[in-house]
Amino acid sequence: MALWHRRAPRMIAGGVLSLLALMAGLILMRGAGARLAGLVSGLVVVGVVLLRASGVARVVLRYVERLVTHDAMFRALADIRVWFFRRLAGGAAAGLGFRRAGDLLSRLVSDVEALDGLYLRILVPLAGACLILPFLVLAVAPVDPTLAAIVGGLFVAGAFLLPLAAAMLGRREAALLTHRLAGLRIGVLDLVTGLREIRAFGAEGRVLSHVRARDAAAMLQGLRGSRAPAGAAGRRVYLCGQAAILAVLAAVLGVGLGPIPAVRGVGLLFLVVAGFEGAGGLTRAGALAGGISRAAARIVSVGDTDAPSAPVGTLPAPAGADIRFEQVGFRWQANRGHAGRAAVFDGLTLDIPAGSRVAILGPSGIGKSTLAALLLKVASPEAGRILLGGQDLATLDSVSVRQRIAWLSQATHLFADTIRANLLLGGPDATEAELWTALDRAQVGDVVRALPEGLDSWLGEGGASLSGGQGRRIALARTLLSDAPILILDEPATGLDAETEREFLKTLYSVTADRTVILIAHRLVGVERLDRVWRLSDGKAVAVAV
């Protein structure tokens, strides 16, 4: 709800219009019932003007209310999506916080769309029910206080208690449905993205049957979740409405209640019918509440990582590019009570002078990428400190820090867009001449010139139209467009053959002569161009002779 504060005026306006439309409908129904009974008995108790005015008002207000509430909801969902991407980006830098693409797709599509029910199907109808209850009681009480108590009690049960019970019963089913829908999307996305490997191993039938099983489980869970709590509660709410109608008829007939005048009784009968119909949607809303709360929880948790959150600094990053790790200690999941997990770093100390070329070596899982995460302020150390240009990284603004550090990883992504658009990600204000210079420095300019549309050539998803080495050079050109004095290379040549890897690293070293280069790798490549080499072992950095 806090994320929707910008849309509060529109949402409140939509809620007020909804209440006014509901009020006009109640007045219309009560007046129509009284006028009908009066005409039958030869009396005119309600004028045509009132009925016309309330009828027109109800139609106009309902139309405007739908426009305002849906407009407010669409804007609020757009805010959620923008917030979602920002949280995801904050936790995904340096390889952290990545989740399976299918799960993210489920959160972005299904879970975000489910949140429209919070306002349109729960909050607005609930506000309407809160208006209907006193309207019913105040309309019936002057005629028969006992009848007012009965109708009011039945309305409370049907509009509040039974939907609440449906929400409580449906929480578990909603959680299971959300989980199975996410699993279905994960399976489908794996099927599509891994089709080449699936066909190569002749596993089409097995994978497809697995997806079908997930689809069937999600469908079965959806049917079970929609039938159980909502169906039982809906029948009970219907019975509450029928009991209220029966009570009004009994009062008109003088059976146990009343008697009350027939004209007023018929007006109250119409009012009771309209009131219970107005609150009827809350039963379905109660059944949806569990799914909505689950969807909200999954969206809010998107930026959670297993790392202690980095402190929010306020100082701009200094001009200096010297880096120093001083007795740094770090472990994953320390902020979740998993203190027993082995520390990644325990007293890590190393110096990286400005303009130097260093390598950080070690096997997978030893903490090489974690070091990059700490430098990029995606995570923060438990102990010790990291200095950039002589200032504690914790005191520096994250955006300014990342403007000083360029990052080229083993999984650098090329977007399904033009070469120009991919390059401008690294330098939004770069001129065409600067783009060609970057491509030439990355030794891929001739390849791009040979393409029919040059810089405006379409790369395809993941740079599918280029070879692996060409795509990596495009990514390097994009990095070169950044004027950051520090360059982190996280396994930049992974997946390339030996010759392509040597040529790529040779190019890389030649175009980064004036920058601090931190090469993160699991083996030594291009050692002759390095100033220092450290090997990570037991949470510490051990110097290796070059």
Contacts in CASP RR format, 6 or more apart in sequence:
PFRMAT RR
TARGET T0000
AUTHOR 0000-0000-0000
METHOD contacts of the structure
MODEL  1
MALWHRRAPRMIAGGVLSLLALMAGLILMRGAGARLAGLVSGLVVVGVVL
LRASGVARVVLRYVERLVTHDAMFRALADIRVWFFRRLAGGAAAGLGFRR
AGDLLSRLVSDVEALDGLYLRILVPLAGACLILPFLVLAVAPVDPTLAAI
VGGLFVAGAFLLPLAAAMLGRREAALLTHRLAGLRIGVLDLVTGLREIRA
FGAEGRVLSHVRARDAAAMLQGLRGSRAPAGAAGRRVYLCGQAAILAVLA
AVLGVGLGPIPAVRGVGLLFLVVAGFEGAGGLTRAGALAGGISRAAARIV
SVGDTDAPSAPVGTLPAPAGADIRFEQVGFRWQANRGHAGRAAVFDGLTL
DIPAGSRVAILGPSGIGKSTLAALLLKVASPEAGRILLGGQDLATLDSVS
VRQRIAWLSQATHLFADTIRANLLLGGPDATEAELWTALDRAQVGDVVRA
LPEGLDSWLGEGGASLSGGQGRRIALARTLLSDAPILILDEPATGLDAET
EREFLKTLYSVTADRTVILIAHRLVGVERLDRVWRLSDGKAVAVAV
3 76 0 8 1.000
3 79 0 8 1.000
3 80 0 8 1.000
3 83 0 8 1.000
4 11 0 8 1.000
4 76 0 8 1.000
4 79 0 8 1.000
6 79 0 8 1.000
7 72 0 8 1.000
7 75 0 8 1.000
7 76 0 8 1.000
7 79 0 8 1.000
10 68 0 8 1.000
10 71 0 8 1.000
10 72 0 8 1.000
10 75 0 8 1.000
11 69 0 8 1.000
11 72 0 8 1.000
11 73 0 8 1.000
11 76 0 8 1.000
11 119 0 8 1.000
13 68 0 8 1.000
13 72 0 8 1.000
14 65 0 8 1.000
14 68 0 8 1.000
14 69 0 8 1.000
14 72 0 8 1.000
14 124 0 8 1.000
15 65 0 8 1.000
15 69 0 8 1.000
15 124 0 8 1.000
15 127 0 8 1.000
17 61 0 8 1.000
17 64 0 8 1.000
17 65 0 8 1.000
17 68 0 8 1.000
17 69 0 8 1.000
18 65 0 8 1.000
18 69 0 8 1.000
18 124 0 8 1.000
18 127 0 8 1.000
18 128 0 8 1.000
19 127 0 8 1.000
19 128 0 8 1.000
19 131 0 8 1.000
20 57 0 8 1.000
20 61 0 8 1.000
20 65 0 8 1.000
21 57 0 8 1.000
21 58 0 8 1.000
21 61 0 8 1.000
21 62 0 8 1.000
21 65 0 8 1.000
22 128 0 8 1.000
22 131 0 8 1.000
22 132 0 8 1.000
22 278 0 8 1.000
23 131 0 8 1.000
23 135 0 8 1.000
24 54 0 8 1.000
24 55 0 8 1.000
24 57 0 8 1.000
24 58 0 8 1.000
24 61 0 8 1.000
25 54 0 8 1.000
25 55 0 8 1.000
25 58 0 8 1.000
25 274 0 8 1.000
26 132 0 8 1.000
26 135 0 8 1.000
26 271 0 8 1.000
26 274 0 8 1.000
26 275 0 8 1.000
27 50 0 8 1.000
27 54 0 8 1.000
28 51 0 8 1.000
28 54 0 8 1.000
28 55 0 8 1.000
28 58 0 8 1.000
29 267 0 8 1.000
29 270 0 8 1.000
29 271 0 8 1.000
29 273 0 8 1.000
29 274 0 8 1.000
29 275 0 8 1.000
30 139 0 8 1.000
30 267 0 8 1.000
30 268 0 8 1.000
30 270 0 8 1.000
30 271 0 8 1.000
30 274 0 8 1.000
31 46 0 8 1.000
31 50 0 8 1.000
31 51 0 8 1.000
31 54 0 8 1.000
31 267 0 8 1.000
31 270 0 8 1.000
32 46 0 8 1.000
32 51 0 8 1.000
32 267 0 8 1.000
32 270 0 8 1.000
33 266 0 8 1.000
33 267 0 8 1.000
33 269 0 8 1.000
33 270 0 8 1.000
34 45 0 8 1.000
34 46 0 8 1.000
34 263 0 8 1.000
34 264 0 8 1.000
34 266 0 8 1.000
34 267 0 8 1.000
34 270 0 8 1.000
35 44 0 8 1.000
35 45 0 8 1.000
35 46 0 8 1.000
35 47 0 8 1.000
35 51 0 8 1.000
36 266 0 8 1.000
37 45 0 8 1.000
37 262 0 8 1.000
37 263 0 8 1.000
37 265 0 8 1.000
37 266 0 8 1.000
37 267 0 8 1.000
38 44 0 8 1.000
38 45 0 8 1.000
38 263 0 8 1.000
41 262 0 8 1.000
41 263 0 8 1.000
43 263 0 8 1.000
45 263 0 8 1.000
69 119 0 8 1.000
69 120 0 8 1.000
69 124 0 8 1.000
70 120 0 8 1.000
72 119 0 8 1.000
73 116 0 8 1.000
73 119 0 8 1.000
73 120 0 8 1.000
76 115 0 8 1.000
76 119 0 8 1.000
77 112 0 8 1.000
77 113 0 8 1.000
77 115 0 8 1.000
77 116 0 8 1.000
80 112 0 8 1.000
80 115 0 8 1.000
80 299 0 8 1.000
81 108 0 8 1.000
81 112 0 8 1.000
84 107 0 8 1.000
84 108 0 8 1.000
84 112 0 8 1.000
84 299 0 8 1.000
84 302 0 8 1.000
87 302 0 8 1.000
87 303 0 8 1.000
88 104 0 8 1.000
88 302 0 8 1.000
88 303 0 8 1.000
90 303 0 8 1.000
90 378 0 8 1.000
91 97 0 8 1.000
91 303 0 8 1.000
91 305 0 8 1.000
91 378 0 8 1.000
92 98 0 8 1.000
93 373 0 8 1.000
93 376 0 8 1.000
93 378 0 8 1.000
93 402 0 8 1.000
93 407 0 8 1.000
94 369 0 8 1.000
94 372 0 8 1.000
94 373 0 8 1.000
94 375 0 8 1.000
94 376 0 8 1.000
94 378 0 8 1.000
94 407 0 8 1.000
94 409 0 8 1.000
94 490 0 8 1.000
95 369 0 8 1.000
95 373 0 8 1.000
95 378 0 8 1.000
95 409 0 8 1.000
95 411 0 8 1.000
96 305 0 8 1.000
96 306 0 8 1.000
96 307 0 8 1.000
96 373 0 8 1.000
96 378 0 8 1.000
96 379 0 8 1.000
97 303 0 8 1.000
97 305 0 8 1.000
97 306 0 8 1.000
99 302 0 8 1.000
100 186 0 8 1.000
100 189 0 8 1.000
101 186 0 8 1.000
101 189 0 8 1.000
101 193 0 8 1.000
102 182 0 8 1.000
102 183 0 8 1.000
102 185 0 8 1.000
102 186 0 8 1.000
102 187 0 8 1.000
102 188 0 8 1.000
102 189 0 8 1.000
103 182 0 8 1.000
103 183 0 8 1.000
103 185 0 8 1.000
103 186 0 8 1.000
104 302 0 8 1.000
105 185 0 8 1.000
105 189 0 8 1.000
106 178 0 8 1.000
106 181 0 8 1.000
106 182 0 8 1.000
106 183 0 8 1.000
106 185 0 8 1.000
106 186 0 8 1.000
107 182 0 8 1.000
107 298 0 8 1.000
107 299 0 8 1.000
107 302 0 8 1.000
110 178 0 8 1.000
110 181 0 8 1.000
110 182 0 8 1.000
110 185 0 8 1.000
110 295 0 8 1.000
111 178 0 8 1.000
111 295 0 8 1.000
111 296 0 8 1.000
111 298 0 8 1.000
111 299 0 8 1.000
112 295 0 8 1.000
112 299 0 8 1.000
114 288 0 8 1.000
114 291 0 8 1.000
114 292 0 8 1.000
114 295 0 8 1.000
115 292 0 8 1.000
115 295 0 8 1.000
115 296 0 8 1.000
115 299 0 8 1.000
117 285 0 8 1.000
117 288 0 8 1.000
117 292 0 8 1.000
118 292 0 8 1.000
118 296 0 8 1.000
121 281 0 8 1.000
121 284 0 8 1.000
121 285 0 8 1.000
121 288 0 8 1.000
122 282 0 8 1.000
122 285 0 8 1.000
122 286 0 8 1.000
122 288 0 8 1.000
122 289 0 8 1.000
122 292 0 8 1.000
125 278 0 8 1.000
125 279 0 8 1.000
125 280 0 8 1.000
125 281 0 8 1.000
125 282 0 8 1.000
125 285 0 8 1.000
126 282 0 8 1.000
126 285 0 8 1.000
128 278 0 8 1.000
128 279 0 8 1.000
129 155 0 8 1.000
129 159 0 8 1.000
129 160 0 8 1.000
129 278 0 8 1.000
129 279 0 8 1.000
129 282 0 8 1.000
132 155 0 8 1.000
132 159 0 8 1.000
132 275 0 8 1.000
132 278 0 8 1.000
132 279 0 8 1.000
133 152 0 8 1.000
133 155 0 8 1.000
133 156 0 8 1.000
133 159 0 8 1.000
135 271 0 8 1.000
136 148 0 8 1.000
136 151 0 8 1.000
136 152 0 8 1.000
136 155 0 8 1.000
136 271 0 8 1.000
136 272 0 8 1.000
136 275 0 8 1.000
137 148 0 8 1.000
137 151 0 8 1.000
137 152 0 8 1.000
139 268 0 8 1.000
139 271 0 8 1.000
140 147 0 8 1.000
140 148 0 8 1.000
140 151 0 8 1.000
140 152 0 8 1.000
140 268 0 8 1.000
141 148 0 8 1.000
143 251 0 8 1.000
143 260 0 8 1.000
143 261 0 8 1.000
143 264 0 8 1.000
143 265 0 8 1.000
143 268 0 8 1.000
144 251 0 8 1.000
144 257 0 8 1.000
144 258 0 8 1.000
144 260 0 8 1.000
146 257 0 8 1.000
146 258 0 8 1.000
147 247 0 8 1.000
147 248 0 8 1.000
147 251 0 8 1.000
147 257 0 8 1.000
147 258 0 8 1.000
147 260 0 8 1.000
150 244 0 8 1.000
150 247 0 8 1.000
150 257 0 8 1.000
151 244 0 8 1.000
151 247 0 8 1.000
151 248 0 8 1.000
151 272 0 8 1.000
152 244 0 8 1.000
154 240 0 8 1.000
154 241 0 8 1.000
154 243 0 8 1.000
154 244 0 8 1.000
154 247 0 8 1.000
155 240 0 8 1.000
155 244 0 8 1.000
155 275 0 8 1.000
155 276 0 8 1.000
155 279 0 8 1.000
157 236 0 8 1.000
157 240 0 8 1.000
158 236 0 8 1.000
158 237 0 8 1.000
158 240 0 8 1.000
158 241 0 8 1.000
158 276 0 8 1.000
158 279 0 8 1.000
158 280 0 8 1.000
158 282 0 8 1.000
158 283 0 8 1.000
159 237 0 8 1.000
159 276 0 8 1.000
159 279 0 8 1.000
159 280 0 8 1.000
159 282 0 8 1.000
160 282 0 8 1.000
162 233 0 8 1.000
162 234 0 8 1.000
162 236 0 8 1.000
162 237 0 8 1.000
162 240 0 8 1.000
162 283 0 8 1.000
163 233 0 8 1.000
163 237 0 8 1.000
163 282 0 8 1.000
163 283 0 8 1.000
163 285 0 8 1.000
163 286 0 8 1.000
163 287 0 8 1.000
163 289 0 8 1.000
164 286 0 8 1.000
165 229 0 8 1.000
165 233 0 8 1.000
166 229 0 8 1.000
166 230 0 8 1.000
166 232 0 8 1.000
166 233 0 8 1.000
166 234 0 8 1.000
166 283 0 8 1.000
166 286 0 8 1.000
166 287 0 8 1.000
166 289 0 8 1.000
167 229 0 8 1.000
167 286 0 8 1.000
167 287 0 8 1.000
167 289 0 8 1.000
167 290 0 8 1.000
169 228 0 8 1.000
169 229 0 8 1.000
170 225 0 8 1.000
170 228 0 8 1.000
170 229 0 8 1.000
170 287 0 8 1.000
170 289 0 8 1.000
170 290 0 8 1.000
170 291 0 8 1.000
171 289 0 8 1.000
171 290 0 8 1.000
171 291 0 8 1.000
171 293 0 8 1.000
171 294 0 8 1.000
173 221 0 8 1.000
173 222 0 8 1.000
173 224 0 8 1.000
173 225 0 8 1.000
173 228 0 8 1.000
173 229 0 8 1.000
174 225 0 8 1.000
174 288 0 8 1.000
174 290 0 8 1.000
174 291 0 8 1.000
174 292 0 8 1.000
174 293 0 8 1.000
174 294 0 8 1.000
175 290 0 8 1.000
175 291 0 8 1.000
175 294 0 8 1.000
176 221 0 8 1.000
177 218 0 8 1.000
177 221 0 8 1.000
177 222 0 8 1.000
177 225 0 8 1.000
177 291 0 8 1.000
178 291 0 8 1.000
178 294 0 8 1.000
178 295 0 8 1.000
178 298 0 8 1.000
180 214 0 8 1.000
180 217 0 8 1.000
180 218 0 8 1.000
180 221 0 8 1.000
181 218 0 8 1.000
183 214 0 8 1.000
183 218 0 8 1.000
184 211 0 8 1.000
184 214 0 8 1.000
184 215 0 8 1.000
184 217 0 8 1.000
184 218 0 8 1.000
187 210 0 8 1.000
187 211 0 8 1.000
187 214 0 8 1.000
188 211 0 8 1.000
190 207 0 8 1.000
191 198 0 8 1.000
191 207 0 8 1.000
191 208 0 8 1.000
191 211 0 8 1.000
198 204 0 8 1.000
198 207 0 8 1.000
225 287 0 8 1.000
226 287 0 8 1.000
229 286 0 8 1.000
229 287 0 8 1.000
230 283 0 8 1.000
230 284 0 8 1.000
230 286 0 8 1.000
230 287 0 8 1.000
231 283 0 8 1.000
231 287 0 8 1.000
233 283 0 8 1.000
233 286 0 8 1.000
233 287 0 8 1.000
234 283 0 8 1.000
237 276 0 8 1.000
237 279 0 8 1.000
237 280 0 8 1.000
237 283 0 8 1.000
240 276 0 8 1.000
241 272 0 8 1.000
241 276 0 8 1.000
244 272 0 8 1.000
244 276 0 8 1.000
245 269 0 8 1.000
245 272 0 8 1.000
245 273 0 8 1.000
247 257 0 8 1.000
248 265 0 8 1.000
248 268 0 8 1.000
248 269 0 8 1.000
248 272 0 8 1.000
249 269 0 8 1.000
250 256 0 8 1.000
250 257 0 8 1.000
251 257 0 8 1.000
251 258 0 8 1.000
251 259 0 8 1.000
251 260 0 8 1.000
251 265 0 8 1.000
252 259 0 8 1.000
252 260 0 8 1.000
252 262 0 8 1.000
252 265 0 8 1.000
252 266 0 8 1.000
252 269 0 8 1.000
253 259 0 8 1.000
254 260 0 8 1.000
260 268 0 8 1.000
305 378 0 8 1.000
305 379 0 8 1.000
306 332 0 8 1.000
306 333 0 8 1.000
306 336 0 8 1.000
307 330 0 8 1.000
307 332 0 8 1.000
307 334 0 8 1.000
307 335 0 8 1.000
307 373 0 8 1.000
307 378 0 8 1.000
307 379 0 8 1.000
307 380 0 8 1.000
308 334 0 8 1.000
308 335 0 8 1.000
308 379 0 8 1.000
308 380 0 8 1.000
308 382 0 8 1.000
309 335 0 8 1.000
309 379 0 8 1.000
309 380 0 8 1.000
310 377 0 8 1.000
310 378 0 8 1.000
310 379 0 8 1.000
310 380 0 8 1.000
310 394 0 8 1.000
310 398 0 8 1.000
311 380 0 8 1.000
311 394 0 8 1.000
311 395 0 8 1.000
312 398 0 8 1.000
313 394 0 8 1.000
313 395 0 8 1.000
313 396 0 8 1.000
313 397 0 8 1.000
313 398 0 8 1.000
314 395 0 8 1.000
314 397 0 8 1.000
315 391 0 8 1.000
315 395 0 8 1.000
315 396 0 8 1.000
315 397 0 8 1.000
316 396 0 8 1.000
316 397 0 8 1.000
316 400 0 8 1.000
317 388 0 8 1.000
317 391 0 8 1.000
317 396 0 8 1.000
317 397 0 8 1.000
317 400 0 8 1.000
317 401 0 8 1.000
317 403 0 8 1.000
317 404 0 8 1.000
318 388 0 8 1.000
318 389 0 8 1.000
318 390 0 8 1.000
318 391 0 8 1.000
318 396 0 8 1.000
319 389 0 8 1.000
320 354 0 8 1.000
320 388 0 8 1.000
320 389 0 8 1.000
320 390 0 8 1.000
320 485 0 8 1.000
321 354 0 8 1.000
321 355 0 8 1.000
321 388 0 8 1.000
321 389 0 8 1.000
321 404 0 8 1.000
321 485 0 8 1.000
321 486 0 8 1.000
321 516 0 8 1.000
322 351 0 8 1.000
322 352 0 8 1.000
322 353 0 8 1.000
322 354 0 8 1.000
322 387 0 8 1.000
322 388 0 8 1.000
322 389 0 8 1.000
322 390 0 8 1.000
323 351 0 8 1.000
323 352 0 8 1.000
323 375 0 8 1.000
323 386 0 8 1.000
323 387 0 8 1.000
323 388 0 8 1.000
323 389 0 8 1.000
323 486 0 8 1.000
323 516 0 8 1.000
323 518 0 8 1.000
324 350 0 8 1.000
324 351 0 8 1.000
324 352 0 8 1.000
324 386 0 8 1.000
324 387 0 8 1.000
324 390 0 8 1.000
325 348 0 8 1.000
325 349 0 8 1.000
325 350 0 8 1.000
325 351 0 8 1.000
325 371 0 8 1.000
325 386 0 8 1.000
325 541 0 8 1.000
326 349 0 8 1.000
326 384 0 8 1.000
326 385 0 8 1.000
326 386 0 8 1.000
326 387 0 8 1.000
327 347 0 8 1.000
327 348 0 8 1.000
327 349 0 8 1.000
327 383 0 8 1.000
327 384 0 8 1.000
327 385 0 8 1.000
328 345 0 8 1.000
328 347 0 8 1.000
328 348 0 8 1.000
328 349 0 8 1.000
328 374 0 8 1.000
328 381 0 8 1.000
328 383 0 8 1.000
328 384 0 8 1.000
328 385 0 8 1.000
328 386 0 8 1.000
329 343 0 8 1.000
329 344 0 8 1.000
329 345 0 8 1.000
329 346 0 8 1.000
329 347 0 8 1.000
329 348 0 8 1.000
329 381 0 8 1.000
329 382 0 8 1.000
329 383 0 8 1.000
329 384 0 8 1.000
330 343 0 8 1.000
330 344 0 8 1.000
330 345 0 8 1.000
330 348 0 8 1.000
330 370 0 8 1.000
330 374 0 8 1.000
330 379 0 8 1.000
330 381 0 8 1.000
330 382 0 8 1.000
330 383 0 8 1.000
331 339 0 8 1.000
331 341 0 8 1.000
331 342 0 8 1.000
331 343 0 8 1.000
331 344 0 8 1.000
331 382 0 8 1.000
332 338 0 8 1.000
332 341 0 8 1.000
332 344 0 8 1.000
332 370 0 8 1.000
333 341 0 8 1.000
334 341 0 8 1.000
334 382 0 8 1.000
343 539 0 8 1.000
344 367 0 8 1.000
344 370 0 8 1.000
344 539 0 8 1.000
345 367 0 8 1.000
345 370 0 8 1.000
345 371 0 8 1.000
345 381 0 8 1.000
345 539 0 8 1.000
345 540 0 8 1.000
346 538 0 8 1.000
346 539 0 8 1.000
346 540 0 8 1.000
347 383 0 8 1.000
347 384 0 8 1.000
347 539 0 8 1.000
347 540 0 8 1.000
348 371 0 8 1.000
348 539 0 8 1.000
348 540 0 8 1.000
348 541 0 8 1.000
349 540 0 8 1.000
349 541 0 8 1.000
350 534 0 8 1.000
350 541 0 8 1.000
352 358 0 8 1.000
352 516 0 8 1.000
352 518 0 8 1.000
352 532 0 8 1.000
353 516 0 8 1.000
354 389 0 8 1.000
354 485 0 8 1.000
354 516 0 8 1.000
355 485 0 8 1.000
355 514 0 8 1.000
355 515 0 8 1.000
355 516 0 8 1.000
355 517 0 8 1.000
356 516 0 8 1.000
356 517 0 8 1.000
356 531 0 8 1.000
356 532 0 8 1.000
357 509 0 8 1.000
357 516 0 8 1.000
357 517 0 8 1.000
357 519 0 8 1.000
357 529 0 8 1.000
357 530 0 8 1.000
357 531 0 8 1.000
357 532 0 8 1.000
358 517 0 8 1.000
358 518 0 8 1.000
358 519 0 8 1.000
358 530 0 8 1.000
358 531 0 8 1.000
358 532 0 8 1.000
358 533 0 8 1.000
358 534 0 8 1.000
359 518 0 8 1.000
359 519 0 8 1.000
359 520 0 8 1.000
359 521 0 8 1.000
359 524 0 8 1.000
359 527 0 8 1.000
359 530 0 8 1.000
359 532 0 8 1.000
359 533 0 8 1.000
359 534 0 8 1.000
360 368 0 8 1.000
360 371 0 8 1.000
360 518 0 8 1.000
360 519 0 8 1.000
360 520 0 8 1.000
360 521 0 8 1.000
360 534 0 8 1.000
360 536 0 8 1.000
360 541 0 8 1.000
361 368 0 8 1.000
361 521 0 8 1.000
361 522 0 8 1.000
361 523 0 8 1.000
361 524 0 8 1.000
361 533 0 8 1.000
361 534 0 8 1.000
361 535 0 8 1.000
361 536 0 8 1.000
361 544 0 8 1.000
362 368 0 8 1.000
362 521 0 8 1.000
362 522 0 8 1.000
362 535 0 8 1.000
362 536 0 8 1.000
362 537 0 8 1.000
363 522 0 8 1.000
364 522 0 8 1.000
366 536 0 8 1.000
366 537 0 8 1.000
366 539 0 8 1.000
367 536 0 8 1.000
367 539 0 8 1.000
368 490 0 8 1.000
368 520 0 8 1.000
368 521 0 8 1.000
368 522 0 8 1.000
368 536 0 8 1.000
369 490 0 8 1.000
369 520 0 8 1.000
370 379 0 8 1.000
371 520 0 8 1.000
371 536 0 8 1.000
372 407 0 8 1.000
372 488 0 8 1.000
372 490 0 8 1.000
372 518 0 8 1.000
372 520 0 8 1.000
373 379 0 8 1.000
374 380 0 8 1.000
374 381 0 8 1.000
374 386 0 8 1.000
374 393 0 8 1.000
375 386 0 8 1.000
375 388 0 8 1.000
375 393 0 8 1.000
375 405 0 8 1.000
375 486 0 8 1.000
375 488 0 8 1.000
375 518 0 8 1.000
376 401 0 8 1.000
376 402 0 8 1.000
376 405 0 8 1.000
376 407 0 8 1.000
376 488 0 8 1.000
377 393 0 8 1.000
377 396 0 8 1.000
377 398 0 8 1.000
377 401 0 8 1.000
377 402 0 8 1.000
380 394 0 8 1.000
385 392 0 8 1.000
385 393 0 8 1.000
385 394 0 8 1.000
386 392 0 8 1.000
386 393 0 8 1.000
386 394 0 8 1.000
387 393 0 8 1.000
388 396 0 8 1.000
388 401 0 8 1.000
388 404 0 8 1.000
393 401 0 8 1.000
403 484 0 8 1.000
404 484 0 8 1.000
404 485 0 8 1.000
404 486 0 8 1.000
405 484 0 8 1.000
405 486 0 8 1.000
405 487 0 8 1.000
405 488 0 8 1.000
406 479 0 8 1.000
406 482 0 8 1.000
406 484 0 8 1.000
406 486 0 8 1.000
406 487 0 8 1.000
406 488 0 8 1.000
407 479 0 8 1.000
407 487 0 8 1.000
407 488 0 8 1.000
407 490 0 8 1.000
408 475 0 8 1.000
408 476 0 8 1.000
408 479 0 8 1.000
408 487 0 8 1.000
408 488 0 8 1.000
408 489 0 8 1.000
408 490 0 8 1.000
408 492 0 8 1.000
409 490 0 8 1.000
409 491 0 8 1.000
409 492 0 8 1.000
410 490 0 8 1.000
410 491 0 8 1.000
410 492 0 8 1.000
410 494 0 8 1.000
410 495 0 8 1.000
412 472 0 8 1.000
412 475 0 8 1.000
412 492 0 8 1.000
413 462 0 8 1.000
414 422 0 8 1.000
414 459 0 8 1.000
414 460 0 8 1.000
414 462 0 8 1.000
414 463 0 8 1.000
414 466 0 8 1.000
414 471 0 8 1.000
414 474 0 8 1.000
414 475 0 8 1.000
415 421 0 8 1.000
415 422 0 8 1.000
415 425 0 8 1.000
415 459 0 8 1.000
415 462 0 8 1.000
416 458 0 8 1.000
416 459 0 8 1.000
416 460 0 8 1.000
416 461 0 8 1.000
416 462 0 8 1.000
416 463 0 8 1.000
417 458 0 8 1.000
417 459 0 8 1.000
417 460 0 8 1.000
418 453 0 8 1.000
418 455 0 8 1.000
418 456 0 8 1.000
418 457 0 8 1.000
418 458 0 8 1.000
418 459 0 8 1.000
419 448 0 8 1.000
419 451 0 8 1.000
419 454 0 8 1.000
419 455 0 8 1.000
419 456 0 8 1.000
419 457 0 8 1.000
419 459 0 8 1.000
419 474 0 8 1.000
420 435 0 8 1.000
420 455 0 8 1.000
420 456 0 8 1.000
422 459 0 8 1.000
422 474 0 8 1.000
422 478 0 8 1.000
423 430 0 8 1.000
423 435 0 8 1.000
423 438 0 8 1.000
423 439 0 8 1.000
423 455 0 8 1.000
423 474 0 8 1.000
423 477 0 8 1.000
423 478 0 8 1.000
423 481 0 8 1.000
424 430 0 8 1.000
424 435 0 8 1.000
424 481 0 8 1.000
425 478 0 8 1.000
426 478 0 8 1.000
426 479 0 8 1.000
426 481 0 8 1.000
426 482 0 8 1.000
427 478 0 8 1.000
427 481 0 8 1.000
427 482 0 8 1.000
430 438 0 8 1.000
430 481 0 8 1.000
432 455 0 8 1.000
434 481 0 8 1.000
435 455 0 8 1.000
435 477 0 8 1.000
435 481 0 8 1.000
436 445 0 8 1.000
436 455 0 8 1.000
438 477 0 8 1.000
438 478 0 8 1.000
438 480 0 8 1.000
438 481 0 8 1.000
439 445 0 8 1.000
439 448 0 8 1.000
439 474 0 8 1.000
439 477 0 8 1.000
441 477 0 8 1.000
441 480 0 8 1.000
441 507 0 8 1.000
441 511 0 8 1.000
442 473 0 8 1.000
442 474 0 8 1.000
442 476 0 8 1.000
442 477 0 8 1.000
442 480 0 8 1.000
442 507 0 8 1.000
442 511 0 8 1.000
443 473 0 8 1.000
443 503 0 8 1.000
443 507 0 8 1.000
444 470 0 8 1.000
444 471 0 8 1.000
444 473 0 8 1.000
444 474 0 8 1.000
444 476 0 8 1.000
444 477 0 8 1.000
447 466 0 8 1.000
447 470 0 8 1.000
447 473 0 8 1.000
448 454 0 8 1.000
448 455 0 8 1.000
448 457 0 8 1.000
451 457 0 8 1.000
457 465 0 8 1.000
458 465 0 8 1.000
459 465 0 8 1.000
459 466 0 8 1.000
459 474 0 8 1.000
463 471 0 8 1.000
463 474 0 8 1.000
466 474 0 8 1.000
468 495 0 8 1.000
468 496 0 8 1.000
468 500 0 8 1.000
469 496 0 8 1.000
469 500 0 8 1.000
469 504 0 8 1.000
472 492 0 8 1.000
472 493 0 8 1.000
472 496 0 8 1.000
472 504 0 8 1.000
473 504 0 8 1.000
473 507 0 8 1.000
476 492 0 8 1.000
476 504 0 8 1.000
476 507 0 8 1.000
476 508 0 8 1.000
476 511 0 8 1.000
479 487 0 8 1.000
480 511 0 8 1.000
480 512 0 8 1.000
484 515 0 8 1.000
485 515 0 8 1.000
485 516 0 8 1.000
486 515 0 8 1.000
486 516 0 8 1.000
486 518 0 8 1.000
487 512 0 8 1.000
487 515 0 8 1.000
487 516 0 8 1.000
487 517 0 8 1.000
487 518 0 8 1.000
488 518 0 8 1.000
488 520 0 8 1.000
489 508 0 8 1.000
489 517 0 8 1.000
489 518 0 8 1.000
489 519 0 8 1.000
489 520 0 8 1.000
490 520 0 8 1.000
491 520 0 8 1.000
491 521 0 8 1.000
491 522 0 8 1.000
492 504 0 8 1.000
492 505 0 8 1.000
492 508 0 8 1.000
492 519 0 8 1.000
493 500 0 8 1.000
493 501 0 8 1.000
493 504 0 8 1.000
493 505 0 8 1.000
493 525 0 8 1.000
495 501 0 8 1.000
496 504 0 8 1.000
501 525 0 8 1.000
502 525 0 8 1.000
502 526 0 8 1.000
505 525 0 8 1.000
505 526 0 8 1.000
509 517 0 8 1.000
509 526 0 8 1.000
509 529 0 8 1.000
519 530 0 8 1.000
524 533 0 8 1.000
527 533 0 8 1.000
527 546 0 8 1.000
530 546 0 8 1.000
531 546 0 8 1.000
532 543 0 8 1.000
532 546 0 8 1.000
533 543 0 8 1.000
533 544 0 8 1.000
533 545 0 8 1.000
533 546 0 8 1.000
534 541 0 8 1.000
534 542 0 8 1.000
534 543 0 8 1.000
534 544 0 8 1.000
535 541 0 8 1.000
535 542 0 8 1.000
535 544 0 8 1.000
536 542 0 8 1.000
END
